[in-house]
Amino acid sequence: MAEILTKSRARNIFYGGSLFFVVVFVLLTWQSHNYIVTQSTAGMPLIEAVVHGKHVWERNSCINCHTLHGEGAYFAPELGNVMTRWGVADDPEGAFEILRGWIDSQPSGIEGRRQMPYFELSDEDVRGLAEFLRWADQTDTQGWPPNDAG
């Protein structure tokens, strides 16, 4: 014999189900937060120079041409591991000098070649951008994007 779903039974099922899913949501939120805190992908601290460099990156719309960890345009090279490719990932002063030299040499003037526009960046801006790129280079991307060269 089929039981009839009464108003009070329907209310109890609703409240019981709601409570169950709230508990599941809270537990999953806690687990996600714990994972993020204990499994950080940052390879170096987020210092003020890195933040400044991120602002320089955004202000000059670098992502309109370059990719960073696979995000952005594909007109210019991936910069997520540029400091490793240049051999200066562990050398803040070397990173600044090579980046300053690269920016100062742009555009190259070679006809028919994709060229980076010249940005009049201060030494502080270039130093910040170098630190941001060093920070991005040392971020654990878990193998993504698969870009070892060029």
C-alpha positions as CSV (number, residue, x, y, z in Angstrom):
1,M,0.0,0.0,0.0
2,A,1.5,3.4,-1.0
3,E,2.0,6.0,1.6
4,I,0.7,9.5,1.1
5,L,3.3,12.3,1.2
6,T,1.8,14.6,3.8
7,K,2.7,18.3,4.2
8,S,4.7,17.7,7.3
9,R,6.7,14.8,5.6
10,A,7.4,17.0,2.6
11,R,8.6,19.8,4.9
12,N,10.9,17.4,6.9
13,I,12.4,16.0,3.6
14,F,13.0,19.6,2.4
15,Y,14.7,20.7,5.7
16,G,16.6,17.5,6.1
17,G,17.9,17.6,2.5
18,S,18.7,21.3,2.8
19,L,20.7,20.7,6.0
20,F,22.5,17.8,4.4
21,F,23.6,19.9,1.4
22,V,24.6,22.8,3.6
23,V,26.9,20.5,5.6
24,V,28.4,19.0,2.4
25,F,29.0,22.6,1.0
26,V,30.7,23.7,4.2
27,L,32.9,20.6,4.3
28,L,33.9,21.0,0.6
29,T,34.7,24.7,1.2
30,W,36.9,23.8,4.2
31,Q,38.7,21.1,2.2
32,S,39.3,23.5,-0.8
33,H,40.6,26.2,1.5
34,N,42.9,23.8,3.3
35,Y,44.2,22.5,0.0
36,I,44.9,26.0,-1.3
37,V,46.7,27.0,1.9
38,T,48.9,23.9,2.2
39,Q,49.5,23.2,-1.5
40,S,50.5,26.8,-2.6
41,T,51.8,27.0,-6.1
42,A,53.8,30.2,-5.4
43,G,57.6,29.6,-5.8
44,M,58.5,33.0,-4.3
45,P,56.9,35.5,-2.1
46,L,54.5,38.0,-3.4
47,I,56.5,41.1,-2.6
48,E,55.7,44.7,-3.5
49,A,57.9,44.7,-6.6
50,V,56.0,41.7,-8.0
51,V,52.7,43.6,-7.4
52,H,54.1,46.7,-9.1
53,G,55.3,44.6,-12.1
54,K,51.8,43.1,-12.4
55,H,50.4,46.6,-12.6
56,V,53.0,47.5,-15.3
57,W,52.0,44.3,-17.2
58,E,48.3,45.3,-17.0
59,R,48.8,49.0,-17.7
60,N,50.7,48.2,-20.9
61,S,48.4,45.4,-22.0
62,C,51.2,43.0,-22.4
63,I,48.7,40.1,-22.5
64,N,47.3,41.5,-25.8
65,C,50.4,40.1,-27.5
66,H,52.1,37.7,-25.0
67,T,50.8,34.6,-23.2
68,L,51.5,34.0,-19.5
69,H,51.0,30.4,-18.5
70,G,48.9,29.8,-21.7
71,E,46.6,32.8,-21.1
72,G,46.7,35.7,-23.5
73,A,47.4,36.3,-27.2
74,Y,49.7,34.2,-29.3
75,F,51.3,37.0,-31.3
76,A,54.5,37.1,-29.2
77,P,56.4,34.6,-27.1
78,E,55.1,32.9,-23.9
79,L,56.6,34.7,-20.9
80,G,55.6,32.3,-18.2
81,N,59.1,30.8,-18.2
82,V,61.1,33.5,-20.0
83,M,63.5,34.0,-17.0
84,T,64.5,30.4,-17.0
85,R,65.0,30.5,-20.8
86,W,67.2,33.6,-20.4
87,G,69.1,32.0,-17.5
88,V,68.2,34.6,-14.9
89,A,65.4,33.0,-12.9
90,D,67.4,33.2,-9.7
91,D,69.2,36.5,-10.4
92,P,67.0,39.7,-9.8
93,E,69.7,42.1,-11.1
94,G,70.4,39.9,-14.1
95,A,66.7,39.7,-14.9
96,F,66.4,43.5,-14.7
97,E,69.4,44.1,-16.9
98,I,68.4,41.7,-19.7
99,L,64.8,42.9,-19.6
100,R,65.9,46.5,-19.7
101,G,68.2,45.7,-22.7
102,W,65.4,43.9,-24.5
103,I,62.8,46.7,-24.0
104,D,65.4,49.4,-25.0
105,S,66.1,47.5,-28.3
106,Q,62.5,47.5,-29.4
107,P,61.3,47.9,-32.0
108,S,64.2,46.3,-33.9
109,G,63.4,48.0,-37.3
110,I,63.7,44.7,-39.2
111,E,61.1,44.9,-42.0
112,G,58.4,42.3,-42.1
113,R,59.1,41.0,-38.6
114,R,56.7,41.1,-35.7
115,Q,58.0,43.8,-33.3
116,M,57.3,44.9,-29.8
117,P,56.4,48.5,-29.5
118,Y,58.7,50.7,-27.5
119,F,57.5,51.4,-24.0
120,E,59.0,54.3,-22.1
121,L,59.3,52.4,-18.8
122,S,61.2,53.7,-15.8
123,D,63.9,51.5,-14.2
124,E,61.4,51.0,-11.3
125,D,58.8,49.7,-13.8
126,V,61.2,47.4,-15.6
127,R,62.5,46.1,-12.2
128,G,59.0,45.4,-11.1
129,L,58.1,43.7,-14.5
130,A,61.3,41.6,-14.2
131,E,60.2,40.6,-10.6
132,F,56.7,39.8,-11.8
133,L,58.1,37.6,-14.6
134,R,60.5,35.9,-12.2
135,W,57.5,35.3,-9.9
136,A,55.5,33.9,-12.7
137,D,58.5,31.8,-13.8
138,Q,58.8,30.2,-10.4
139,T,55.1,29.4,-10.0
140,D,54.3,25.7,-10.0
141,T,52.1,25.4,-13.1
142,Q,52.1,21.6,-12.8
143,G,53.5,21.3,-16.3
144,W,51.2,23.7,-18.0
145,P,51.7,25.0,-20.6
146,P,54.1,22.5,-22.1
147,N,56.6,25.1,-23.4
148,D,60.3,24.4,-22.9
149,A,61.7,26.7,-25.5
150,G,60.9,29.7,-27.6
